[in-house]
Structure formats: structure tokens, C-alpha cells
Amino acid sequence: MYFVVFAAFVIILSVPEAGPPWSTINSPVWRWIIVLGQIPLTAIVGYLFTRSVIKKLELEPAWLQNAQKKLNRGNLVIRLTLTAGIIISIYLTDWVVYVRALKPIKGIWGMDEIIALLPFFAAIFAGWLCVYPADRAVRQVAIELQLWLSIPARPVWRLRRFLSFMFRHQVMIIAAPMIPIVIANDFAHHYGPQLRRLTGLAWGHEAVLVIIAGGIFLFAPVMLRYIWHTRALPSGELRQRLENLCRRARLTYRQILIWESDGMVVNAAVMGLFGPLRYILLSDGLLEMMEDKKIEAVFGHEIGHIKYRHIQFYLLFAILSMLIVGGITELMMRTIYYWSEYFEHISQAQDYLHVLAMVLIVMVWGLGFGGVSRRFEWQSDLFGARSVTPSANECNRPCFVHDTALTPKPADQKQSAMICATGAATFADSLHRIAILNGIPIEARSWRHSSISHRMQLLKKCAQDPTFAARLERSILIIKITLLIGTLIGLAIAVWLYWPTN
């Protein structure tokens, strides 16, 4: 859902002031049918998948894994429906023009974009509302199995708690920083001439917008820790172990937090670019239903993101993507100006390019960011496995780290780069248990993560073959170098093109 919400904000920001530059549906009746139609359409999709899941569970309670797969497919179809709905309503109707013409909101920065997105958010709620019975049924069967195995579990959350949690964790994580950026975008365009005169730069208003967006990104973790309902992890043996792990990794952070989910989510997260604004989160479900060793392994994975500076490289990806898209559209714009005698409406061409730029941004993030993120997850998996490396006496598997492997150790491999077979198995078991407790099929993939089964296989292969682990690390290093060099080259070109010469 993160990518869908992000794409919705990008789409609404791509629409020029006068609306899409092409012909749109201007009939008020059809406008309202299309714009509001995305709400019942999403609800129908959720209802159909819910009915299918519940019917199967009633007939075959042992069908849990397939029910989870069916529910996962239903959520995917809902996301595709939402994406189609926002694209059609924004790009093929005069909905944005209609909203911007409303007198009560004129002059209020960002209000037109927010109101234009309200049917989209309503469609999200409609989908969740209709898929909730299926989610509840799947979780109920999973809890019954846990109780049968003497595993403690909380009652399944009720509809109000479900909707609240999903909104805060699936929508607000993107909307909370994006809404101020939308407002800042309107501010920068409104005061564009003044900002250009003040800075002495033709792109001064855009520079101010980037600075504001950077500040929002920097302080977003402070905002999100309250949106997500968190509290500090209390003192105790577990906190001591986790703090020791942070000290061994030379990691700075502001706080280790418990992420409240009514026990329904078993996961962890990290957010924050710098230590004073960095939080490491462990869900209440993770703390309640996982052994301390496995919690430590999952915590180690989150530390890996910080240790390998993944968040900083995500920022580089964002900058590089804007530079690439900006370079493409600038080249096209200069070509249009060069051949201006063949273009009757230059301003309309600019509007088309503005929309194209936003479409390219969505494509770059949809295709590129997912691939980068998955590889960073693999690297953090390796760090998570290393963080629970046992002593030689406790390692009960053939292992290169402890010189008990069945084959000779590669001569050119560093000891510190190898993965203990027992540590890899511990982390793989943690991943598998997270999938089971969250009701996620182990074969399910997402935009930012490989499937659990694939990650488990990679861990096993890295423990069995140190050269494979080294190749994996090198491939990720190449990605990081590419992001860094590409960003530096892009910035140098941008400065060369746009910096004033007098």
C-alpha cells in the first residue's frame, strides 16, 4: 500500500494548474460516477475475495495457508484497483479542475490536492472495511492453532482497531510527510518570482522546495513515532542484550521503542537518518510471541540497515531519480524550444512534460527502488545472522566460521565476512516464524521485500558457500557506488547547466 499512496500523491502533484493538458471528461454526471465509483468498486473487490476466503475456511479450516495466499492476492487486486481508480479519476476527468475552482479552498495551500485525494482515501477505507472479515477469519484460525500449540496469543482486533492501525501504518506513514510537501509545493509556486529574486537563481523556488522536503524527511521519524503509537522498551534483560548489540556495532540511536499493534503484528523497523533522530522499533507481537534469541536476530537485521547506511543510500536513490527524470524532461524541453517554430503551444508542451516527469518518477521508484531495497534487505539479513553467531561450543552445524565445515575453507575469504551456519539457521527460523505469525505466505513477495522462502534460501546458501556471500556483498557494493557516483555526476551536471554565470 505504501507505493500506491506514494503514487497517488505524485499523480496529484503532476496535474498542471489548469488541469490535464489533454481532453478530459467534462460531464458532471460522469465525473462524479468515475470519481466516486472507485469507492464501491474497491469495496466489491474486497467483498468478493472475503467471501471466497471465509467460505473455504468454513469448509476446510486446515486450508489456512491457501486462505492466506488468497487474502494476499485479494490485497494485491485491491491495490491495483486503487491505482487504476486514482489514474482514471485524476487524468481522464476534470475532477482536479472542479476541486480547484471551489471558492472556500482557494488560497489555502495544498487544500485542493488533499480534497482531490479524498475519494481515493475513502476507497482505501472501503476496501479495508470489506476485507476485514477475511483478515479476522484468517487471524482467528491462526490464533487457534497457536493456542493448540500452547503459544500465547491476544484476541483478534475488532474493526475499529483494525481500521485505525491500517490507516496509521499503511497511509499515514506516507501521507504524514507528503502533506507538508504538498503545502510547501504550493508555497514555492505562489512565491516563485520572489524566491527567484531572493536567491538570484532561476530555479530558486525549486531549491527552497527541496530544502523544505529535506527538513520534513529529516524530522519525519519524530512525527511517525507518535502516529504509530509507540512507547519506550522498558529496562530488563532483553533491553540490555539489545543495547549491548548496539554497542558492539558502534550504533547511535535515540530510543528503542515498542510498536503498539494489539499483538497483531510481529515485525520490527528502523527509521531516522542520524543518531539523535533515529528510532528502532519492535512490535508488541514480536516481543510477546518470539524467543529472545530470535528477537535479537530480528533486531540485528534492523541494525544492519543502519550499519550499512541503507537509509542514506535510499536518500541518494531519491536524489538520483529526480536528477535522471529532471535531465530527461529538461533535454526534451530544450529540444522543443530549439524546434519551437514547429510547436504552436509551448506552454501545453510544458504541461505534458510535467505530467511525464511525474509518471517517470513513479516508474523509476516502482521498478528501481524495489530492486535496490530487496538487495539491501538481503545484506541486513546477513548482518542479522551474524548478530546471533553462537560460540563454537553452541554451534551444532557444519560451519566455516567455527572450522567445522565438511569442505575446506576458501583461502581468500575473510573470517569476519563468513556466516555461521547456526546463526543463519536462527535468523531463517525467525523469518519463517514472522511469516506464520503475521499470516504471510512464505512465497509471497512485495515491492520492497523478496519472499521469506527466498531469503531463507539465500541465508542457507551464504552459510554453505562463503564465496557466494562475498559475491552478494560485492554486488550490493556496486549498487551503492553507482548511486553515489551517479548522484555526484548528476549534481555536477545540474550545477553546470543552471548555476548563474553573472
N, C-alpha and C positions, 0 to 999 in steps of 0.2 A: 504493500500500500504506500510505502514511502515514496517510491518512484512515481506513482500515479499522482499523488498530491503535489510533488515537486513539479511534474509535467503540467499540472493544471495551473499552477502559478506562472510558469514560464509562458504557457499559451496565452493567458490573460494579459501578461505584460507585452506580448508580441503584437497586440492589436493596436494599430495607429489611432490617433485621436479621433479621426473621422470614421473609424470602423475599418473592417477589412477592405483592401483596395479592389477587390473583385465584386461582382454582383452577388447579392445575398437575398434570402427570402425576407421580403418586407411585409408580408401579410401578418397583421397582428394575431389572427387566429392560428396560423401555422407556427408563428414564433412561439406562442405560449404552448402549443401542442408539443413542439420539439423540445423546448427548454424544460418544461415541467414533465414531459413524457419520460425523461431519463430516470425520474424517481420511481414510478410504478414499474418501469422496465427492469430496473435493478432489483426491485423487490420481487418481481416474478422469477427472475433467475435464482435469487436466494431461496425462494419458496420451493421451486422445483427440485433443487439439489437437497434441500432439507427433507422434503417428503421422501425422496429416494433413500437418503441415509437412514432416516428413522424407520422406514418400512423394512429395510434389510436388517437393522439391529433388532427389531421386534421379532422377526422370523428366525434370525440366526445371531444370537448375542456373541457367538465366538467369531463373528465376522468383523471384529474391531479393526484389525489392520486395514482391511479393504474399505471399511467405513471412513477411516482416517484419510485414505487416498481419495475417496470420493469427495469428502469435505474439502480436501486440499485443492482438488480440481474445481470444485464449486467456487472457492475463494478466488482462484485464478480467473474463471469466467466472469465473476463479478468485477474484478479489476479491469478486465478487457472491456466489459460493458461500460464501466465508468469512464474509461479512456475514450471510447467511441462517443459517448454522450457529451463529454466536455468539448471534444473536437468539433462535432457537428453543431452544437448549440452556439459555440463562440465563432467559428469560422464560416458557417453556412447560413446563419440568420443575422438579423440586425439587433440581436439581444444587447450587445455591448453599447451600440449607439443609443438604443432606447434607455438603458440604465444611465448613461452619461448625460442624457437630456433631462433627467429628473431634477427639478429645481431644488428640493430640500438637500441634495447631496453636493450640489455644485460648490466648488471652493473648498471642500473637505478632502484633503489629500488622501488618496488610497481608498476612499469610501466606494467609488464606483467599481473598482476591481473586486472589493470584498463582497459587495451586493451581487455583482455578476456571478460570483462563485457560490452563492448561497444554494441554488438548486443542485449544484454538484455535491456540496456537503450534505444536503438533505438526501440525495441519492445514496451516499455512503451510509448514512444512518438507516435508510430503508433496507439496504442490503444486509446490514448487521442485524437489524430487527428480525428479518425473515430467516437469517441463517442461525440465529441464536439457538432455537430448539435443537438443531442438528449438533451444534457445538456442545450444548448442555448434555445431549444424549451420549455423545462420544466420550465426554469427560466423565459422565456418570458411570459408564461401563468400565472405563479405565480405573476409576477410584474403587469400584467394587473388586476389581482384580487386585489392586494394591492392598485392600483390606484383607482379602483372602490370603495374601502372602504376608500378612502381619506388618504391612508398611503403613505408617500413619498418614492420614490424608484429611484435608478440610472438605466441608460440603461444597458442592459446585456453586459458583457465584450466580446470583439472581440477575435478571435482565438489567436492572438499573446499574448494578456494579459492572456488569459486562460492557454495557454501552459507555459508561464513564471511563473504564480502563482502556477500551479500544480507541476512544476519541483522544485521550491524553497521550497514548503511546503510539498510535498509528497516524494521527492527523496533526496534533499539536507539536510533535517533535519537528515537523517541517513548517507548519503554519506559524508557530511562535516566532521564529527568526525571520520568516518570509514576509509577514505582515508589516513589520517595521521597514523592511527593504522596499516593499511596495510604496509605503508612505514616503520614504526617502527618494524614491524614483520620481514621484510626482513633485516633490520639493525641488529636486535638481532640475527638472524640466521647467518648472514655473519660474525659478530664479536663474535659468541658464545664462541669459545675457549678463546679469550682474556677476555671476560666478566666473564667467569667462573674462570679464574685465578685471575682476579682483585678482585672479591668478595669472592673467596675461597669457593664458593658454586657450587654444581653440577648443580643446577637449576638457576645459577646467571643470565643467559641470559633471562630466563623467568621472573625473578623478575624485571629486567630492563624494559622488555616489559610491565609488569603490572603497573609499576610506570609511564611510559610514557602514557599509556592508561588512567590512573587515572588523570594525568595532563590535558589531552585532554578533558576528561569528565568534569573536574572542570571548564575549561575556555570555553567550548562549548557555553554557553549562550551568551557570548560576541560576538562570531562569528555569531551565529544564529540571533541575533537581527538585524544585517546588511543584512544577507541573506534574511530575511523575510521582509525587508523594513519597518522599524518602526520609530516612532518619539515620543517624549515625549508628554504625555497628558497635554494640556495647563491648566493654572490656571483657576479656576472658582468654581462654587458651587458644581458641580459633583466631581471634584478632591478633594475638601475639605471634602466632605462626605466620599469618599473612603479612604482618609488619616486618617480621624477620626476612621473609621472602623479598619484600620491597627493598630492605636494606642491602641484601646480597646483590640485588640487581641495580643498586645505586639509583633508586627511583624516587622522585619527589612527587608529592601529591597533596591535595588539600584535605581530603577526607575519604574514608571507606564508608559507604552508605548501604543501608538495607533498602531495597526497592520493593515497595508495597504492592502486592498483586492478589491479595486474599489467598495466597498459596497456589494460584492457578498457573503461574509462570515459573519455570525452572530455567534460569538463564543468568548471565552476567553481562556487564557493559562497562565501557570506559568513555569518558568524554572530557575534553579540555586540551587546549594546545600547550599550555605551560603549567608548571607545577602548582603555583598559587591558585589556579583556576581549574585544576584537574580533579575529577572525582572518579572513583572506582566503585561500581555498583554491583551488589549481589542480591538477587531476588529472594524474597522470603521463602518461596517454594524451594529454591536451591538449598537454602540453609536448613530447611525442615526435612527434606527428603533425600539428601545426599550425605555420604560419609565425609568426614573432614578431609581425608586424603584426596578425594575426588573434587571437593570444593577447592582445595589448594591447587589442583591441576587446572581447573577452570579459571581460577584467579590468575594462575601463571599465564594462561592464554591471553588474558586482558593485559597483563604486564608486558607481554610480548609486543602488543600493539604500540605501547609507549616506548619500550626499549629499542625497537626498530624504527621509531619515528613515523609510523604509518599515518598518523593524523596530519603531520606536516606534509607528507607526500600526497595525501588527499587534497590538501590545500594547493599544492603545486599542480595537481591534475586540474583543479578548478581554474587556476590562472591560465594554464596552458590551453585548456579547452576554449576559454574566452579569447585568447590570443589567436588560436587557429581559426576559429569561427570569424573573429573580427578581421583577420587577414584575408580570408576568402571573400567576405562581403565587401571589404574595402577595395580589393582588386576588381571585383565586379562593378562597384560603383565608379571607380576611376575609368574603367572601360566604357561604362555608359556615358560618363561626361566627355570622354575622348570622342565618342561617336554620337555626341548629343544632337547633331543635326538630323539623325535618323530617329530620334525619340521625341514624340510630341509632348509627353507628360513626364518630365524628370521627377517631379515630386511623387507621382504614382509609382515610378520605378523604385524610389527610395522606400516607399511603404512596403512594396513587395520584398525588398531586400531585408527590411526589418523583420518581417514575418519569417523569411527564410533563415535569418540568423538564429531566431529562437527555435525553429524546427531543427536546425543543425545542432544547437546546444543539447536539445533533448536526445537526438540520435547519438551524439558523442558520449553523453552520460549513460544512455541506455546500453550502448554496445561496449564502450571503452571502460567506464568506471566499474562495471560489473566484473570484467576480466581482471582488472588490477586488484579489486577488492578480494576476489576469490584467492588470488595468489598471496596476498598479504595474510589472509586467514590461514593458509597453509603454513606460512612462516611462523605465525603465532601459535599454531598447533604444535610445531616442533619445540618452541620455547616452553609451552605448557607441559610437554612431555619431559623436557629437560628439568623443569622445576620440581618434578616429583621423582627424580632419579634416586633410587634407594642405594644403600651401602652394598658392598659386594656380598655380604652375608645374606642380605634380604632379597637380592636379585635371583629369581628362580627360573630364569630362561637363558638360553644361549645368547650371549651378549658381547658385542665388540667393546663396549665401554669397560666391562669388567673382565675382559680377556677370557671369556668362556664360550666364545663363538665356535661353531663347528668348522668354520673355514678361517684361513689366515687373515689377519687384519691388513687392509691395504696400507702399503708402506708410506704413501704420500698423504694420508689423511690425518688431520689433527684430532687429538683425543677430545678436545672441547667441542668439536663440531659433530661428534657422533651422538647417536640417540640410543639410550639404554632400552633394551627390549621390554623390560618390565615397566619402565616409565612410559613407553609408548603404549603398552597394553593398558596401563592405568588410565591414561588420558583417553584412549579409544573407548574404554568401558564407560568413562564419564560422558563422552559424546553420545554413546548409544543409550545410556540411561536418560540423558536430557531429552533425546528424541522420544523415548517411550513416555516419559512423564508429561511432556508437552503435547502428546498426541500427534507427533510429526512422523510421517512415513520416512524410514531411513533412506529411501531412494529419492525423496523429494528435494528438488533444487530450488534456489531462489535467485533473485537478482544479484545479491552480494555474496552468497554462500554456495559452495558445492554441496552435494548431498552428504549426509552423515556417513553413508556407506563408502563413498569415495574418499572422504577424509580419513576414515579408519583404514582403508587400504593403503593410502599414502603413508600413514604413520607406520604401518607394518613393514612396508617396503623400505622406508628410510632406516628403520632399525635393522633390517636384514642386509641392506646394501648401503654402506656409508657413501659410496661414490654417487649413488642416486640422490641422496640427501644433499651432497655437495653441489650436484648439477642443479638441483631445485633452488638452492640458495643463490647460485650464480645467476640463474635466470631472473630471480627477483631483484638481484643487484643491478642487472642490466636494465630492468624496468625503472628502477629508481634513478639510475644515471641518465636514462633517456628523458625522464620527467624533469630532472634538474637542468640538464644541458638544453633541452627543448625550451624550457621556460626562460633561461638566460638569453638564448638566441632570440626568442620571440620578443622579450622585453627590449633587447638591444635594437631590433628592427623597428619596434614601435617608437622608441625614443628617436631614432634616426629619421623616421618619417614625420613625426608630429612635433618634435621639440622646436620651439621658435628660434629662428636664426638671427633675429634682431630685436 
